[in-house]
Amino acid sequence: MNKQKLLSVITLNGDTCESLAKEMSITPQTFSNKLNEKGKRGFTQPEIMTIKKRYRLTADDIDIIFFNDKVSKKDTNNFS
């Protein structure tokens, strides 16, 4: 997950993590844990959809924030 990108979207929209957590019906602490990737659970699909709708994000924006490619080109070359 691209934490900085998500935080920038929140800030650019004049919002706070606390108000976004409230919109997603989770506690600010749970939001913080998901944002910092603590524990086993990240943002759920419904939570991601809430973020997408709240900030009018595109599918590409969602991909950049939540599904950044952690596989290096070196790793992908192993497939024939």
PyMOL Python script that loads the backbone (N, CA, C, O; Angstrom):
from pymol import cmd

cmd.read_pdbstr("""\
ATOM      1  N   MET A   1       0.836  -1.177   0.000  1.00  0.00           N
ATOM      2  CA  MET A   1       0.000   0.000   0.000  1.00  0.00           C
ATOM      3  C   MET A   1       0.883   1.242   0.000  1.00  0.00           C
ATOM      4  O   MET A   1       1.934   1.270   0.640  1.00  0.00           O
ATOM      5  N   ASN A   2       0.448   2.259  -0.718  1.00  0.00           N
ATOM      6  CA  ASN A   2       1.175   3.514  -0.780  1.00  0.00           C
ATOM      7  C   ASN A   2       0.559   4.471   0.248  1.00  0.00           C
ATOM      8  O   ASN A   2      -0.345   5.248  -0.060  1.00  0.00           O
ATOM      9  N   LYS A   3       1.074   4.389   1.465  1.00  0.00           N
ATOM     10  CA  LYS A   3       0.558   5.174   2.582  1.00  0.00           C
ATOM     11  C   LYS A   3       0.618   6.671   2.299  1.00  0.00           C
ATOM     12  O   LYS A   3      -0.343   7.392   2.567  1.00  0.00           O
ATOM     13  N   GLN A   4       1.732   7.138   1.763  1.00  0.00           N
ATOM     14  CA  GLN A   4       1.904   8.567   1.518  1.00  0.00           C
ATOM     15  C   GLN A   4       0.892   9.091   0.499  1.00  0.00           C
ATOM     16  O   GLN A   4       0.385  10.203   0.643  1.00  0.00           O
ATOM     17  N   LYS A   5       0.599   8.298  -0.522  1.00  0.00           N
ATOM     18  CA  LYS A   5      -0.385   8.695  -1.531  1.00  0.00           C
ATOM     19  C   LYS A   5      -1.769   8.820  -0.895  1.00  0.00           C
ATOM     20  O   LYS A   5      -2.489   9.784  -1.155  1.00  0.00           O
ATOM     21  N   LEU A   6      -2.137   7.857  -0.070  1.00  0.00           N
ATOM     22  CA  LEU A   6      -3.439   7.918   0.592  1.00  0.00           C
ATOM     23  C   LEU A   6      -3.515   9.137   1.504  1.00  0.00           C
ATOM     24  O   LEU A   6      -4.513   9.857   1.496  1.00  0.00           O
ATOM     25  N   LEU A   7      -2.474   9.370   2.283  1.00  0.00           N
ATOM     26  CA  LEU A   7      -2.464  10.529   3.168  1.00  0.00           C
ATOM     27  C   LEU A   7      -2.550  11.834   2.384  1.00  0.00           C
ATOM     28  O   LEU A   7      -3.203  12.782   2.821  1.00  0.00           O
ATOM     29  N   SER A   8      -1.895  11.885   1.236  1.00  0.00           N
ATOM     30  CA  SER A   8      -1.948  13.105   0.430  1.00  0.00           C
ATOM     31  C   SER A   8      -3.355  13.329  -0.131  1.00  0.00           C
ATOM     32  O   SER A   8      -3.824  14.466  -0.188  1.00  0.00           O
ATOM     33  N   VAL A   9      -4.026  12.258  -0.542  1.00  0.00           N
ATOM     34  CA  VAL A   9      -5.402  12.378  -1.042  1.00  0.00           C
ATOM     35  C   VAL A   9      -6.311  12.891   0.078  1.00  0.00           C
ATOM     36  O   VAL A   9      -7.140  13.773  -0.146  1.00  0.00           O
ATOM     37  N   ILE A  10      -6.154  12.345   1.263  1.00  0.00           N
ATOM     38  CA  ILE A  10      -6.965  12.777   2.408  1.00  0.00           C
ATOM     39  C   ILE A  10      -6.737  14.262   2.674  1.00  0.00           C
ATOM     40  O   ILE A  10      -7.691  15.026   2.822  1.00  0.00           O
ATOM     41  N   THR A  11      -5.473  14.665   2.735  1.00  0.00           N
ATOM     42  CA  THR A  11      -5.116  16.056   3.028  1.00  0.00           C
ATOM     43  C   THR A  11      -5.568  17.006   1.926  1.00  0.00           C
ATOM     44  O   THR A  11      -6.120  18.068   2.212  1.00  0.00           O
ATOM     45  N   LEU A  12      -5.336  16.633   0.664  1.00  0.00           N
ATOM     46  CA  LEU A  12      -5.729  17.492  -0.459  1.00  0.00           C
ATOM     47  C   LEU A  12      -7.230  17.737  -0.515  1.00  0.00           C
ATOM     48  O   LEU A  12      -7.688  18.730  -1.080  1.00  0.00           O
ATOM     49  N   ASN A  13      -7.994  16.817   0.080  1.00  0.00           N
ATOM     50  CA  ASN A  13      -9.445  16.971   0.126  1.00  0.00           C
ATOM     51  C   ASN A  13      -9.922  17.642   1.411  1.00  0.00           C
ATOM     52  O   ASN A  13     -11.120  17.671   1.694  1.00  0.00           O
ATOM     53  N   GLY A  14      -8.980  18.181   2.188  1.00  0.00           N
ATOM     54  CA  GLY A  14      -9.334  18.880   3.416  1.00  0.00           C
ATOM     55  C   GLY A  14      -9.953  17.983   4.465  1.00  0.00           C
ATOM     56  O   GLY A  14     -10.756  18.426   5.286  1.00  0.00           O
ATOM     57  N   ASP A  15      -9.576  16.729   4.431  1.00  0.00           N
ATOM     58  CA  ASP A  15     -10.163  15.729   5.324  1.00  0.00           C
ATOM     59  C   ASP A  15      -9.131  15.291   6.356  1.00  0.00           C
ATOM     60  O   ASP A  15      -7.974  15.709   6.309  1.00  0.00           O
ATOM     61  N   THR A  16      -9.561  14.448   7.284  1.00  0.00           N
ATOM     62  CA  THR A  16      -8.663  13.879   8.291  1.00  0.00           C
ATOM     63  C   THR A  16      -8.851  12.366   8.338  1.00  0.00           C
ATOM     64  O   THR A  16      -9.873  11.831   7.907  1.00  0.00           O
ATOM     65  N   CYS A  17      -7.854  11.709   8.865  1.00  0.00           N
ATOM     66  CA  CYS A  17      -7.953  10.253   9.036  1.00  0.00           C
ATOM     67  C   CYS A  17      -9.099   9.903   9.978  1.00  0.00           C
ATOM     68  O   CYS A  17      -9.778   8.893   9.792  1.00  0.00           O
ATOM     69  N   GLU A  18      -9.308  10.734  10.981  1.00  0.00           N
ATOM     70  CA  GLU A  18     -10.369  10.483  11.950  1.00  0.00           C
ATOM     71  C   GLU A  18     -11.751  10.544  11.296  1.00  0.00           C
ATOM     72  O   GLU A  18     -12.599   9.690  11.554  1.00  0.00           O
ATOM     73  N   SER A  19     -11.976  11.547  10.454  1.00  0.00           N
ATOM     74  CA  SER A  19     -13.294  11.646   9.815  1.00  0.00           C
ATOM     75  C   SER A  19     -13.497  10.542   8.781  1.00  0.00           C
ATOM     76  O   SER A  19     -14.613  10.058   8.593  1.00  0.00           O
ATOM     77  N   LEU A  20     -12.410  10.144   8.109  1.00  0.00           N
ATOM     78  CA  LEU A  20     -12.510   9.031   7.168  1.00  0.00           C
ATOM     79  C   LEU A  20     -12.804   7.732   7.907  1.00  0.00           C
ATOM     80  O   LEU A  20     -13.615   6.925   7.453  1.00  0.00           O
ATOM     81  N   ALA A  21     -12.148   7.530   9.041  1.00  0.00           N
ATOM     82  CA  ALA A  21     -12.419   6.334   9.856  1.00  0.00           C
ATOM     83  C   ALA A  21     -13.889   6.293  10.262  1.00  0.00           C
ATOM     84  O   ALA A  21     -14.527   5.241  10.205  1.00  0.00           O
ATOM     85  N   LYS A  22     -14.416   7.433  10.669  1.00  0.00           N
ATOM     86  CA  LYS A  22     -15.832   7.499  11.064  1.00  0.00           C
ATOM     87  C   LYS A  22     -16.731   7.133   9.884  1.00  0.00           C
ATOM     88  O   LYS A  22     -17.701   6.393  10.047  1.00  0.00           O
ATOM     89  N   GLU A  23     -16.411   7.650   8.700  1.00  0.00           N
ATOM     90  CA  GLU A  23     -17.188   7.336   7.486  1.00  0.00           C
ATOM     91  C   GLU A  23     -17.166   5.839   7.188  1.00  0.00           C
ATOM     92  O   GLU A  23     -18.148   5.285   6.692  1.00  0.00           O
ATOM     93  N   MET A  24     -16.038   5.182   7.493  1.00  0.00           N
ATOM     94  CA  MET A  24     -15.899   3.748   7.235  1.00  0.00           C
ATOM     95  C   MET A  24     -16.408   2.898   8.397  1.00  0.00           C
ATOM     96  O   MET A  24     -16.346   1.670   8.346  1.00  0.00           O
ATOM     97  N   SER A  25     -16.908   3.551   9.439  1.00  0.00           N
ATOM     98  CA  SER A  25     -17.433   2.869  10.633  1.00  0.00           C
ATOM     99  C   SER A  25     -16.377   2.022  11.335  1.00  0.00           C
ATOM    100  O   SER A  25     -16.648   0.916  11.803  1.00  0.00           O
ATOM    101  N   ILE A  26     -15.160   2.575  11.395  1.00  0.00           N
ATOM    102  CA  ILE A  26     -14.094   1.927  12.158  1.00  0.00           C
ATOM    103  C   ILE A  26     -13.498   2.970  13.100  1.00  0.00           C
ATOM    104  O   ILE A  26     -13.689   4.171  12.905  1.00  0.00           O
ATOM    105  N   THR A  27     -12.784   2.513  14.112  1.00  0.00           N
ATOM    106  CA  THR A  27     -12.176   3.444  15.053  1.00  0.00           C
ATOM    107  C   THR A  27     -10.933   4.076  14.428  1.00  0.00           C
ATOM    108  O   THR A  27     -10.333   3.503  13.519  1.00  0.00           O
ATOM    109  N   PRO A  28     -10.549   5.250  14.913  1.00  0.00           N
ATOM    110  CA  PRO A  28      -9.309   5.853  14.425  1.00  0.00           C
ATOM    111  C   PRO A  28      -8.099   4.935  14.633  1.00  0.00           C
ATOM    112  O   PRO A  28      -7.186   4.927  13.808  1.00  0.00           O
ATOM    113  N   GLN A  29      -8.083   4.169  15.717  1.00  0.00           N
ATOM    114  CA  GLN A  29      -6.968   3.251  15.969  1.00  0.00           C
ATOM    115  C   GLN A  29      -6.939   2.134  14.926  1.00  0.00           C
ATOM    116  O   GLN A  29      -5.871   1.766  14.437  1.00  0.00           O
ATOM    117  N   THR A  30      -8.103   1.600  14.590  1.00  0.00           N
ATOM    118  CA  THR A  30      -8.171   0.566  13.551  1.00  0.00           C
ATOM    119  C   THR A  30      -7.719   1.138  12.214  1.00  0.00           C
ATOM    120  O   THR A  30      -6.994   0.480  11.468  1.00  0.00           O
ATOM    121  N   PHE A  31      -8.144   2.364  11.908  1.00  0.00           N
ATOM    122  CA  PHE A  31      -7.713   3.016  10.669  1.00  0.00           C
ATOM    123  C   PHE A  31      -6.193   3.157  10.654  1.00  0.00           C
ATOM    124  O   PHE A  31      -5.546   2.857   9.650  1.00  0.00           O
ATOM    125  N   SER A  32      -5.632   3.611  11.759  1.00  0.00           N
ATOM    126  CA  SER A  32      -4.183   3.779  11.865  1.00  0.00           C
ATOM    127  C   SER A  32      -3.458   2.452  11.663  1.00  0.00           C
ATOM    128  O   SER A  32      -2.443   2.397  10.969  1.00  0.00           O
ATOM    129  N   ASN A  33      -3.970   1.397  12.260  1.00  0.00           N
ATOM    130  CA  ASN A  33      -3.348   0.077  12.093  1.00  0.00           C
ATOM    131  C   ASN A  33      -3.370  -0.366  10.633  1.00  0.00           C
ATOM    132  O   ASN A  33      -2.387  -0.912  10.133  1.00  0.00           O
ATOM    133  N   LYS A  34      -4.479  -0.132   9.957  1.00  0.00           N
ATOM    134  CA  LYS A  34      -4.581  -0.508   8.544  1.00  0.00           C
ATOM    135  C   LYS A  34      -3.652   0.361   7.697  1.00  0.00           C
ATOM    136  O   LYS A  34      -2.986  -0.138   6.790  1.00  0.00           O
ATOM    137  N   LEU A  35      -3.608   1.649   7.992  1.00  0.00           N
ATOM    138  CA  LEU A  35      -2.759   2.574   7.258  1.00  0.00           C
ATOM    139  C   LEU A  35      -1.288   2.213   7.405  1.00  0.00           C
ATOM    140  O   LEU A  35      -0.521   2.296   6.446  1.00  0.00           O
ATOM    141  N   ASN A  36      -0.901   1.813   8.605  1.00  0.00           N
ATOM    142  CA  ASN A  36       0.487   1.466   8.892  1.00  0.00           C
ATOM    143  C   ASN A  36       0.794  -0.010   8.685  1.00  0.00           C
ATOM    144  O   ASN A  36       1.891  -0.482   8.983  1.00  0.00           O
ATOM    145  N   GLU A  37      -0.213  -0.737   8.160  1.00  0.00           N
ATOM    146  CA  GLU A  37      -0.083  -2.157   7.843  1.00  0.00           C
ATOM    147  C   GLU A  37       0.375  -2.982   9.049  1.00  0.00           C
ATOM    148  O   GLU A  37       1.235  -3.857   8.949  1.00  0.00           O
ATOM    149  N   LYS A  38      -0.243  -2.660  10.202  1.00  0.00           N
ATOM    150  CA  LYS A  38       0.016  -3.432  11.420  1.00  0.00           C
ATOM    151  C   LYS A  38      -1.051  -4.507  11.528  1.00  0.00           C
ATOM    152  O   LYS A  38      -2.229  -4.238  11.291  1.00  0.00           O
ATOM    153  N   GLY A  39      -0.662  -5.692  11.876  1.00  0.00           N
ATOM    154  CA  GLY A  39      -1.620  -6.780  11.966  1.00  0.00           C
ATOM    155  C   GLY A  39      -1.791  -7.454  10.618  1.00  0.00           C
ATOM    156  O   GLY A  39      -1.072  -7.164   9.661  1.00  0.00           O
ATOM    157  N   LYS A  40      -2.746  -8.348  10.562  1.00  0.00           N
ATOM    158  CA  LYS A  40      -2.933  -9.176   9.370  1.00  0.00           C
ATOM    159  C   LYS A  40      -3.921  -8.589   8.375  1.00  0.00           C
ATOM    160  O   LYS A  40      -3.916  -8.979   7.208  1.00  0.00           O
ATOM    161  N   ARG A  41      -4.754  -7.675   8.801  1.00  0.00           N
ATOM    162  CA  ARG A  41      -5.813  -7.177   7.920  1.00  0.00           C
ATOM    163  C   ARG A  41      -5.517  -5.771   7.435  1.00  0.00           C
ATOM    164  O   ARG A  41      -5.183  -4.879   8.214  1.00  0.00           O
ATOM    165  N   GLY A  42      -5.648  -5.599   6.137  1.00  0.00           N
ATOM    166  CA  GLY A  42      -5.556  -4.277   5.548  1.00  0.00           C
ATOM    167  C   GLY A  42      -6.957  -3.740   5.333  1.00  0.00           C
ATOM    168  O   GLY A  42      -7.915  -4.215   5.942  1.00  0.00           O
ATOM    169  N   PHE A  43      -7.070  -2.755   4.469  1.00  0.00           N
ATOM    170  CA  PHE A  43      -8.381  -2.201   4.151  1.00  0.00           C
ATOM    171  C   PHE A  43      -9.195  -3.233   3.379  1.00  0.00           C
ATOM    172  O   PHE A  43      -8.684  -3.908   2.485  1.00  0.00           O
ATOM    173  N   THR A  44     -10.465  -3.341   3.741  1.00  0.00           N
ATOM    174  CA  THR A  44     -11.363  -4.282   3.073  1.00  0.00           C
ATOM    175  C   THR A  44     -11.865  -3.662   1.772  1.00  0.00           C
ATOM    176  O   THR A  44     -11.716  -2.461   1.543  1.00  0.00           O
ATOM    177  N   GLN A  45     -12.452  -4.484   0.942  1.00  0.00           N
ATOM    178  CA  GLN A  45     -13.006  -3.983  -0.318  1.00  0.00           C
ATOM    179  C   GLN A  45     -14.077  -2.905  -0.083  1.00  0.00           C
ATOM    180  O   GLN A  45     -14.048  -1.876  -0.757  1.00  0.00           O
ATOM    181  N   PRO A  46     -15.021  -3.108   0.852  1.00  0.00           N
ATOM    182  CA  PRO A  46     -15.992  -2.033   1.102  1.00  0.00           C
ATOM    183  C   PRO A  46     -15.333  -0.736   1.597  1.00  0.00           C
ATOM    184  O   PRO A  46     -15.779   0.357   1.248  1.00  0.00           O
ATOM    185  N   GLU A  47     -14.279  -0.857   2.404  1.00  0.00           N
ATOM    186  CA  GLU A  47     -13.569   0.339   2.877  1.00  0.00           C
ATOM    187  C   GLU A  47     -12.871   1.055   1.722  1.00  0.00           C
ATOM    188  O   GLU A  47     -12.886   2.283   1.648  1.00  0.00           O
ATOM    189  N   ILE A  48     -12.267   0.293   0.833  1.00  0.00           N
ATOM    190  CA  ILE A  48     -11.613   0.886  -0.344  1.00  0.00           C
ATOM    191  C   ILE A  48     -12.653   1.580  -1.218  1.00  0.00           C
ATOM    192  O   ILE A  48     -12.390   2.659  -1.750  1.00  0.00           O
ATOM    193  N   MET A  49     -13.814   0.982  -1.371  1.00  0.00           N
ATOM    194  CA  MET A  49     -14.880   1.604  -2.164  1.00  0.00           C
ATOM    195  C   MET A  49     -15.359   2.910  -1.516  1.00  0.00           C
ATOM    196  O   MET A  49     -15.671   3.873  -2.216  1.00  0.00           O
ATOM    197  N   THR A  50     -15.416   2.940  -0.195  1.00  0.00           N
ATOM    198  CA  THR A  50     -15.784   4.165   0.512  1.00  0.00           C
ATOM    199  C   THR A  50     -14.772   5.268   0.216  1.00  0.00           C
ATOM    200  O   THR A  50     -15.146   6.412  -0.042  1.00  0.00           O
ATOM    201  N   ILE A  51     -13.494   4.915   0.256  1.00  0.00           N
ATOM    202  CA  ILE A  51     -12.432   5.881  -0.036  1.00  0.00           C
ATOM    203  C   ILE A  51     -12.538   6.342  -1.486  1.00  0.00           C
ATOM    204  O   ILE A  51     -12.407   7.533  -1.772  1.00  0.00           O
ATOM    205  N   LYS A  52     -12.771   5.415  -2.391  1.00  0.00           N
ATOM    206  CA  LYS A  52     -12.886   5.750  -3.813  1.00  0.00           C
ATOM    207  C   LYS A  52     -14.022   6.747  -4.048  1.00  0.00           C
ATOM    208  O   LYS A  52     -13.848   7.739  -4.756  1.00  0.00           O
ATOM    209  N   LYS A  53     -15.175   6.479  -3.455  1.00  0.00           N
ATOM    210  CA  LYS A  53     -16.333   7.349  -3.649  1.00  0.00           C
ATOM    211  C   LYS A  53     -16.151   8.697  -2.959  1.00  0.00           C
ATOM    212  O   LYS A  53     -16.488   9.739  -3.522  1.00  0.00           O
ATOM    213  N   ARG A  54     -15.619   8.675  -1.744  1.00  0.00           N
ATOM    214  CA  ARG A  54     -15.467   9.908  -0.963  1.00  0.00           C
ATOM    215  C   ARG A  54     -14.568  10.913  -1.669  1.00  0.00           C
ATOM    216  O   ARG A  54     -14.825  12.116  -1.642  1.00  0.00           O
ATOM    217  N   TYR A  55     -13.510  10.410  -2.301  1.00  0.00           N
ATOM    218  CA  TYR A  55     -12.536  11.305  -2.929  1.00  0.00           C
ATOM    219  C   TYR A  55     -12.596  11.277  -4.453  1.00  0.00           C
ATOM    220  O   TYR A  55     -11.733  11.845  -5.122  1.00  0.00           O
ATOM    221  N   ARG A  56     -13.612  10.616  -5.001  1.00  0.00           N
ATOM    222  CA  ARG A  56     -13.806  10.535  -6.457  1.00  0.00           C
ATOM    223  C   ARG A  56     -12.536  10.052  -7.163  1.00  0.00           C
ATOM    224  O   ARG A  56     -12.072  10.668  -8.123  1.00  0.00           O
ATOM    225  N   LEU A  57     -11.989   8.948  -6.673  1.00  0.00           N
ATOM    226  CA  LEU A  57     -10.759   8.388  -7.229  1.00  0.00           C
ATOM    227  C   LEU A  57     -11.058   7.498  -8.430  1.00  0.00           C
ATOM    228  O   LEU A  57     -12.130   6.904  -8.537  1.00  0.00           O
ATOM    229  N   THR A  58     -10.099   7.424  -9.311  1.00  0.00           N
ATOM    230  CA  THR A  58     -10.216   6.540 -10.469  1.00  0.00           C
ATOM    231  C   THR A  58      -9.725   5.144 -10.087  1.00  0.00           C
ATOM    232  O   THR A  58      -9.130   4.942  -9.029  1.00  0.00           O
ATOM    233  N   ALA A  59      -9.986   4.204 -10.963  1.00  0.00           N
ATOM    234  CA  ALA A  59      -9.479   2.845 -10.756  1.00  0.00           C
ATOM    235  C   ALA A  59      -7.950   2.858 -10.705  1.00  0.00           C
ATOM    236  O   ALA A  59      -7.345   2.125  -9.923  1.00  0.00           O
ATOM    237  N   ASP A  60      -7.329   3.695 -11.545  1.00  0.00           N
ATOM    238  CA  ASP A  60      -5.863   3.808 -11.520  1.00  0.00           C
ATOM    239  C   ASP A  60      -5.372   4.356 -10.183  1.00  0.00           C
ATOM    240  O   ASP A  60      -4.362   3.890  -9.654  1.00  0.00           O
ATOM    241  N   ASP A  61      -6.080   5.341  -9.636  1.00  0.00           N
ATOM    242  CA  ASP A  61      -5.709   5.884  -8.325  1.00  0.00           C
ATOM    243  C   ASP A  61      -5.750   4.786  -7.264  1.00  0.00           C
ATOM    244  O   ASP A  61      -4.845   4.672  -6.438  1.00  0.00           O
ATOM    245  N   ILE A  62      -6.806   3.986  -7.299  1.00  0.00           N
ATOM    246  CA  ILE A  62      -6.956   2.895  -6.328  1.00  0.00           C
ATOM    247  C   ILE A  62      -5.818   1.889  -6.486  1.00  0.00           C
ATOM    248  O   ILE A  62      -5.253   1.419  -5.498  1.00  0.00           O
ATOM    249  N   ASP A  63      -5.491   1.564  -7.727  1.00  0.00           N
ATOM    250  CA  ASP A  63      -4.375   0.639  -7.970  1.00  0.00           C
ATOM    251  C   ASP A  63      -3.080   1.181  -7.399  1.00  0.00           C
ATOM    252  O   ASP A  63      -2.323   0.446  -6.765  1.00  0.00           O
ATOM    253  N   ILE A  64      -2.820   2.463  -7.619  1.00  0.00           N
ATOM    254  CA  ILE A  64      -1.583   3.077  -7.136  1.00  0.00           C
ATOM    255  C   ILE A  64      -1.529   3.075  -5.609  1.00  0.00           C
ATOM    256  O   ILE A  64      -0.483   2.799  -5.022  1.00  0.00           O
ATOM    257  N   ILE A  65      -2.647   3.378  -4.976  1.00  0.00           N
ATOM    258  CA  ILE A  65      -2.667   3.457  -3.514  1.00  0.00           C
ATOM    259  C   ILE A  65      -2.638   2.077  -2.862  1.00  0.00           C
ATOM    260  O   ILE A  65      -1.851   1.839  -1.946  1.00  0.00           O
ATOM    261  N   PHE A  66      -3.481   1.182  -3.323  1.00  0.00           N
ATOM    262  CA  PHE A  66      -3.680  -0.072  -2.589  1.00  0.00           C
ATOM    263  C   PHE A  66      -3.002  -1.297  -3.195  1.00  0.00           C
ATOM    264  O   PHE A  66      -2.784  -2.290  -2.501  1.00  0.00           O
ATOM    265  N   PHE A  67      -2.673  -1.235  -4.457  1.00  0.00           N
ATOM    266  CA  PHE A  67      -2.160  -2.436  -5.116  1.00  0.00           C
ATOM    267  C   PHE A  67      -0.848  -2.171  -5.843  1.00  0.00           C
ATOM    268  O   PHE A  67      -0.642  -2.635  -6.965  1.00  0.00           O
ATOM    269  N   ASN A  68       0.047  -1.410  -5.183  1.00  0.00           N
ATOM    270  CA  ASN A  68       1.313  -1.127  -5.845  1.00  0.00           C
ATOM    271  C   ASN A  68       2.091  -2.413  -6.059  1.00  0.00           C
ATOM    272  O   ASN A  68       2.034  -3.336  -5.246  1.00  0.00           O
ATOM    273  N   ASP A  69       2.807  -2.456  -7.150  1.00  0.00           N
ATOM    274  CA  ASP A  69       3.532  -3.654  -7.565  1.00  0.00           C
ATOM    275  C   ASP A  69       4.801  -3.799  -6.740  1.00  0.00           C
ATOM    276  O   ASP A  69       5.722  -2.990  -6.859  1.00  0.00           O
ATOM    277  N   LYS A  70       4.849  -4.835  -5.900  1.00  0.00           N
ATOM    278  CA  LYS A  70       6.034  -5.078  -5.078  1.00  0.00           C
ATOM    279  C   LYS A  70       6.947  -6.126  -5.693  1.00  0.00           C
ATOM    280  O   LYS A  70       7.987  -6.458  -5.124  1.00  0.00           O
ATOM    281  N   VAL A  71       6.566  -6.647  -6.847  1.00  0.00           N
ATOM    282  CA  VAL A  71       7.378  -7.663  -7.511  1.00  0.00           C
ATOM    283  C   VAL A  71       8.374  -6.955  -8.417  1.00  0.00           C
ATOM    284  O   VAL A  71       7.989  -6.134  -9.249  1.00  0.00           O
ATOM    285  N   SER A  72       9.642  -7.270  -8.256  1.00  0.00           N
ATOM    286  CA  SER A  72      10.654  -6.623  -9.084  1.00  0.00           C
ATOM    287  C   SER A  72      10.687  -7.248 -10.471  1.00  0.00           C
ATOM    288  O   SER A  72      10.204  -8.362 -10.673  1.00  0.00           O
ATOM    289  N   LYS A  73      11.258  -6.524 -11.421  1.00  0.00           N
ATOM    290  CA  LYS A  73      11.378  -7.051 -12.775  1.00  0.00           C
ATOM    291  C   LYS A  73      12.226  -8.317 -12.776  1.00  0.00           C
ATOM    292  O   LYS A  73      11.971  -9.237 -13.553  1.00  0.00           O
ATOM    293  N   LYS A  74      13.218  -8.364 -11.921  1.00  0.00           N
ATOM    294  CA  LYS A  74      14.067  -9.541 -11.808  1.00  0.00           C
ATOM    295  C   LYS A  74      13.231 -10.770 -11.476  1.00  0.00           C
ATOM    296  O   LYS A  74      13.438 -11.840 -12.048  1.00  0.00           O
ATOM    297  N   ASP A  75      12.281 -10.613 -10.549  1.00  0.00           N
ATOM    298  CA  ASP A  75      11.423 -11.726 -10.143  1.00  0.00           C
ATOM    299  C   ASP A  75      10.513 -12.186 -11.274  1.00  0.00           C
ATOM    300  O   ASP A  75      10.243 -13.379 -11.405  1.00  0.00           O
ATOM    301  N   THR A  76      10.040 -11.251 -12.089  1.00  0.00           N
ATOM    302  CA  THR A  76       9.121 -11.629 -13.153  1.00  0.00           C
ATOM    303  C   THR A  76       9.833 -12.324 -14.305  1.00  0.00           C
ATOM    304  O   THR A  76       9.194 -13.001 -15.111  1.00  0.00           O
ATOM    305  N   ASN A  77      11.137 -12.166 -14.388  1.00  0.00           N
ATOM    306  CA  ASN A  77      11.890 -12.816 -15.447  1.00  0.00           C
ATOM    307  C   ASN A  77      12.032 -14.317 -15.243  1.00  0.00           C
ATOM    308  O   ASN A  77      12.475 -15.032 -16.142  1.00  0.00           O
ATOM    309  N   ASN A  78      11.656 -14.791 -14.061  1.00  0.00           N
ATOM    310  CA  ASN A  78      11.749 -16.225 -13.775  1.00  0.00           C
ATOM    311  C   ASN A  78      10.649 -17.031 -14.423  1.00  0.00           C
ATOM    312  O   ASN A  78      10.708 -18.261 -14.429  1.00  0.00           O
ATOM    313  N   PHE A  79       9.642 -16.368 -14.972  1.00  0.00           N
ATOM    314  CA  PHE A  79       8.537 -17.057 -15.613  1.00  0.00           C
ATOM    315  C   PHE A  79       8.815 -17.208 -17.094  1.00  0.00           C
ATOM    316  O   PHE A  79       9.143 -16.233 -17.770  1.00  0.00           O
ATOM    317  N   SER A  80       8.685 -18.425 -17.605  1.00  0.00           N
ATOM    318  CA  SER A  80       8.934 -18.640 -19.033  1.00  0.00           C
ATOM    319  C   SER A  80       7.675 -19.116 -19.711  1.00  0.00           C
ATOM    320  O   SER A  80       7.676 -19.355 -20.919  1.00  0.00           O
TER     321      SER A  80
END
""", "prot")
cmd.dss("prot")
cmd.show_as("cartoon", "prot")
cmd.util.cbc("prot")
cmd.orient("prot")
